Amino acid sequence: MTNLTAYARALGLAFQVQDDLLDIEGATEVIGKPQGSDAARAKPTYPALLGVAGAREHLAALLSGALESLRAFGPEADPLRAMADYVVARTH
């Protein structure tokens, strides 16, 4: 697997984990859907599988892995690093 493929996979999963967490913790007005709608529809989510704390730990590990995969690219990959940081910190 190439470094960029590893980055993309980690970033995609991180986006989903954060989305699942926002469904539990986000404000309906901000996230654009009713809070708790995933649970109400019995959707399988990372917090349902790992618990909220476990999902947060997994999210941190995914961010770490995404950033690690960019190490070889030096400062030229800073925009990709910023995107990864945004994905895990987003509120909507």
One Martini backbone bead per residue (centre of mass of N, CA, C, O) as a GRO file, in nm:
protein
   92
    1MET     BB    1   0.097   0.036   0.022
    2THR     BB    2   0.065   0.351  -0.008
    3ASN     BB    3   0.080   0.642   0.153
    4LEU     BB    4  -0.175   0.770   0.018
    5THR     BB    5  -0.362   0.532   0.071
    6ALA     BB    6  -0.337   0.532   0.377
    7TYR     BB    7  -0.442   0.815   0.416
    8ALA     BB    8  -0.721   0.782   0.279
    9ARG     BB    9  -0.828   0.559   0.461
   10ALA     BB   10  -0.800   0.704   0.731
   11LEU     BB   11  -0.969   0.954   0.656
   12GLY     BB   12  -1.234   0.812   0.587
   13LEU     BB   13  -1.275   0.681   0.865
   14ALA     BB   14  -1.260   0.937   1.032
   15PHE     BB   15  -1.509   1.067   0.913
   16GLN     BB   16  -1.707   0.848   1.012
   17VAL     BB   17  -1.652   0.858   1.312
   18GLN     BB   18  -1.724   1.157   1.345
   19ASP     BB   19  -2.011   1.132   1.242
   20ASP     BB   20  -2.104   0.936   1.464
   21LEU     BB   21  -2.044   1.131   1.699
   22LEU     BB   22  -2.224   1.368   1.605
   23ASP     BB   23  -2.494   1.212   1.631
   24ILE     BB   24  -2.465   1.222   1.949
   25GLU     BB   25  -2.326   1.533   2.011
   26GLY     BB   26  -2.466   1.701   1.815
   27ALA     BB   27  -2.634   1.958   1.681
   28THR     BB   28  -2.897   1.971   1.481
   29GLU     BB   29  -2.837   2.259   1.354
   30VAL     BB   30  -2.539   2.169   1.265
   31ILE     BB   31  -2.557   1.866   1.131
   32GLY     BB   32  -2.846   1.839   0.956
   33LYS     BB   33  -2.966   1.638   1.174
   34PRO     BB   34  -3.096   1.443   1.388
   35GLN     BB   35  -3.020   1.365   1.680
   36GLY     BB   36  -2.990   1.011   1.681
   37SER     BB   37  -3.066   0.884   1.394
   38ASP     BB   38  -2.891   0.631   1.385
   39ALA     BB   39  -3.013   0.486   1.631
   40ALA     BB   40  -3.313   0.500   1.536
   41ARG     BB   41  -3.211   0.317   1.269
   42ALA     BB   42  -2.996   0.102   1.353
   43LYS     BB   43  -2.713   0.186   1.294
   44PRO     BB   44  -2.399   0.110   1.233
   45THR     BB   45  -2.150   0.215   1.469
   46TYR     BB   46  -1.877   0.297   1.639
   47PRO     BB   47  -2.010   0.356   1.917
   48ALA     BB   48  -2.173   0.092   1.923
   49LEU     BB   49  -1.914  -0.091   1.913
   50LEU     BB   50  -1.695   0.094   2.115
   51GLY     BB   51  -1.791   0.338   2.208
   52VAL     BB   52  -1.714   0.654   2.263
   53ALA     BB   53  -1.424   0.618   2.366
   54GLY     BB   54  -1.336   0.416   2.147
   55ALA     BB   55  -1.392   0.602   1.906
   56ARG     BB   56  -1.191   0.822   1.990
   57GLU     BB   57  -0.942   0.641   1.982
   58HIS     BB   58  -0.971   0.562   1.686
   59LEU     BB   59  -0.955   0.846   1.574
   60ALA     BB   60  -0.669   0.906   1.679
   61ALA     BB   61  -0.533   0.670   1.524
   62LEU     BB   62  -0.612   0.764   1.242
   63LEU     BB   63  -0.468   1.033   1.250
   64SER     BB   64  -0.189   0.925   1.306
   65GLY     BB   65  -0.172   0.750   1.049
   66ALA     BB   66  -0.211   0.973   0.842
   67LEU     BB   67   0.034   1.145   0.929
   68GLU     BB   68   0.251   0.925   0.901
   69SER     BB   69   0.210   0.880   0.587
   70LEU     BB   70   0.336   1.190   0.537
   71ARG     BB   71   0.633   1.215   0.629
   72ALA     BB   72   0.792   1.183   0.345
   73PHE     BB   73   0.675   1.479   0.227
   74GLY     BB   74   0.673   1.694   0.415
   75PRO     BB   75   0.560   2.023   0.383
   76GLU     BB   76   0.393   1.963   0.118
   77ALA     BB   77   0.163   1.805   0.313
   78ASP     BB   78   0.010   2.021   0.487
   79PRO     BB   79  -0.275   2.022   0.357
   80LEU     BB   80  -0.331   1.725   0.442
   81ARG     BB   81  -0.302   1.770   0.743
   82ALA     BB   82  -0.527   1.982   0.768
   83MET     BB   83  -0.752   1.795   0.675
   84ALA     BB   84  -0.728   1.590   0.901
   85ASP     BB   85  -0.781   1.786   1.131
   86TYR     BB   86  -1.061   1.873   1.037
   87VAL     BB   87  -1.211   1.601   1.041
   88VAL     BB   88  -1.177   1.563   1.365
   89ALA     BB   89  -1.294   1.876   1.436
   90ARG     BB   90  -1.557   1.874   1.332
   91THR     BB   91  -1.923   1.991   1.365
   92HIS     BB   92  -2.059   1.884   1.053
   0.00000   0.00000   0.00000
